[in-house]
Amino acid sequence: MDTDLLKTFLEVNTTRHFGRAADNLYLTPAAVSARVRQLEHILGVELFIRSRNNIQLTPEGERLVPHAETMLLAWSHARQDVVMPADQGRRLTVGATYSFWRFAMAEQVPRLYGLLPDLALRAEAHPVDILVRRLEERTLDLALLLEPPTLAGFRADKIGQIRLVLVSSDPEASARTALQDGYVHVDWGDAFDLFFSKRFGDAAVPLLHTNLASIALDYLQQQRLQNHKAAAWLPQSVLESAEGKGLVQVKGVPAFSRPVHAVYRTGSERRDAIAAFVGQLKPLKI
């Protein structure tokens, strides 16, 4: 299938307007309309409900969206592999959550390039469910996860440890005040939520919920500068970094430790590159 048809379909879905889609794709509205009609003819279904100033997906169009995105992503990765220079023999697509890249890998990537000069890395950040899906779809070579899934044909190697501690902008904070005055609850996965609910669930009064630990850290620093109280569970390594300047670990509160795993397909054609990458990460301490 012509990938341009899928690109056009997705652009119309995003803009919900043939004219704006045409501008974004550097086409005429007539060309965009013709491409959509061609795709509908190939599939034998209507993809859009067309009415004046109101373009909506049909049920068939809704079902096509994730498949179109997957097909375009796979094609993009295939093109990258085909045109890969001969001296870039260790091309890897590695995925992790946004928080993991920020707090665990920001300093690791430059170091890895120094140790693996022929590494050609593609770094992607997604929620855990999408990372798992992309592993299964073979659009990721490797995912870095705290809670590895049980998937046939995949292996999960323990490469390190993450240690989460309750961090506060208030040097006098106690467990009670930290969890009630400006507390930001960060989503660190099911295991952390179970740990938290058993020990602090009833005592906590979250001001904000987020799955981006960077938001929590930025909020704590803003509150610290204004002499306001705020707290969140963050990697212990934050306290040792420039980003954690002025923040403190709340005393008397147990830490949460969890292994970090590298998850990859056992039969991957890039197993040598994966082994080299994973070997240089060990032991990862966050």
N, C-alpha and C positions, 0 to 999 in steps of 0.2 A: 504494500500500500504506500502511496505517496505521503511522506511525512508532512509535506506542506499542507495537506488537507487537515491533518490532525492539529497542526499548529494554528491554522485558521479557525478551526472549530473551538479550540481552547481560548483563543483570543476573543472571539465573539462571546463565549461564555463569561469571560472575565469582564468585558466592557458592557455586555448586554446591549450593544449598539453596532450595527454594521458599518456605519460611517467612522466611528472612533476606532474600531478594529482595523479598518482600511488604513487610517492614518498611522496607526502603530506598526502595521505591517508594510507600509509604503506601497500599498495597492489602491486600486479604485474600489468603491463600494460594489460595483458590478462584478469585479473579479472575486471579491470576498463572497458575495452571494452565490456566484457560480461554483466556487470551491465547496461551499456548504451543501449545495444541491447535489454536486458530484458525490460527496461523501454519503449523503442520504440515499442516493441511487445505489451506491455500492452495498450499503448495509440493508437497504430495503425498508427503512423506517424514517420517520420524520424526527429530527433532533431538536428543533426549536418550534415553539408556538409563536408565530409572528403576528403581532398586532401593533397598531400605531403607538410608538414611544413605549412599548412594553414587550420586550423579547424575553421569553422564558424557556427553560429546558423542558422537553417532554420527559416522561419516565425513562424512555430509551436513551435520551441524551444524558440524563443523570447517571445512568449505568455506564455510559461510555467514558465519562470524565476520568475516573481513576485508571482505566485501561489505556486511554490516550496518553496520560501523563507517564505511565510506566513504559509504554512503547517509545516515547520520545526520549526518555531518560536512558533506556537501554541502547537506543540508536546513538545517542551522544557518546556514551561510554564506548560503544563499538568503534566509532570513528576515531576516538582518542587512541584506542589500542592499535588500530590499523596504521595510523600515521605516527606512532610513537618512534622517536629516533632510536637508532640501534644502541646508542650509549646510555639510554634510559631503561635499563633492564629491570629495575625494581619499581614498577608502577603499582601503586596500591591506592584503593579507595577505602578510606577509614572513616567510620562514623562514631559519634558519641553525642551525648546530650549537650546543650549549650553550656550548662554549668560545668560539665566535665572538661570541655575544651578550655573554658576560662580559667578554672582553678587547678587543673591537673596537667594540661598539655601546652599551655601558652609558652612555658619555658622549655618544654621538652622538644618541640618541633625544631628550633634552631640547633639544639644539641644533636638531634637525630640526623640532620642534614650534614653536620660535621663528621659524624661517625659513619654515615652511609651516603657518600657523595653521589652515588648513582641512583639515589631514591627519587622517584617522581610521585609525589603525594597529592592526592585529592582528599581534602578534609571536608566532611559534611556534618552538620548538626541537625538533629531531629529528636522528637520525643521517642521514648523507648519503643512504643508499638510500631512506629514507622521504621525504626532501625531494624527490628526483627523482621518486618515484612520485606525490607530491602535485602537483608541477608538471604531470605528464602527466594527472592526474585533474582539473585545473583548480581544485583547492582551495587552491592557492597562486598568488599573482600573481607573486611574485618570490622567488628563493632566492639567498643569498650563499654562494658556494662557492669553494674553493681549486682544485678539479679539476672544471671544468664538463663535464657529459656531452655527448655528441654526439646531439642529438635533433632530428628533423625538425620544422621550424616554430618553433624556439626560437633565441634570440640570447643570446650571452654577451659582455657588455661588461666590459672591464677597468676597475675602479674604484679600484684601489690596490695595495698591496703589504704582505705580512706578512713580518717578519724574525724568525726563531726563533734564539735563542742558548742555549747551555748555561749555566744559572743554578745557582749553588750557595749553600748556607748557610755554607760554609767559605771565608773570604777567601784562604786559601793553597792552594786546590784546584788540582790539575793535571788534565789530561784523563784520565789513568789513574785517579787517586783518585776523581774525580767520577763516573766510570762504573762504579766497583766498590763504593764505600762509600755505601750508601743511595740508589742511583740509581733514579729513577722514570721509566719509559718511557711517554711520552704518545703516543697515536695521533693523528698529524697527517695521515694519508692515505698513499696508496701512494707518492707521489713522495718524501715525507719518509722513509718506511721504506727506499726504495731508496738515498737519500742516506746514511742512517745505516748501513745494512748494508755499503755499500762502504767506509766510512771507519772505523767503530767496531764493527761487528757482533761480531767475535771478542773484542774487549776488554771489551764491556759485560756486566755481571752485574746485571740489573734486580732490584730488591727488590719492585717493584710495576709492573703494567701497568694503564693506565687510558685511556679516551677522554675523560675530563673533566680538562682542564688545571687547573681550580679545585681539584681534589683534590690535584694535585701541588703547587700553590702553597701551599695550606694546610699540607700536610705539611712542606714546606721551612721555613715559618715556625715551625712547632711545633718542628722539630729545631734551628733556629737559637736559639730561646729556651732550649733545653736544652743548647746547645753541642755538638750532634751534627751529623754530616755528612750532607748530602742534596743531590741535584742533579736537575735535569730540564730539558728543552728547553721554553722558554717565550717568548712574544713579548718582544722587546726593550723594548717600551713598559712592561712590568711594572717594569723597573728604575727607570723614571722616575716611578712612581706611589707612592702611600702604601702600597699593598699589598706593594710590593717592597722596603720599607725594610729595610736590613741585608743584603740579598742581593747577590751580585756575579756578574758574567759571568766565566766561566772563561777565562783567557787562553790564547791559542794555539790555540783551537778554532774552525774555520770556522763561519760562520753559514749558515743555510738561508733563502733568500728565495724567495717564491712569489707570483705575482699573485693578487689577489682578484677574482672575477668576480660580476657581477649577471646572473642567468640568468632570462629571462622569455619568454613566448610573443610572437612577432612580431605576431600579429594580435589581441593583447589589447584589449578594449574600454576598458581602463584605461591605455592607453599614455601618455596625457598625465600622469597621476599618477605612473606609473613613471618617466617621463623627468624629472619634477621631483624625485622622491625620489633617483634615481641621480645627477642633476646636483649635488645638494647634498652627496652623500657624497664625490664626487671632490675631491681625491685623498685616499684613505684610507690612512693609514700606521699600521701596528700593530707 
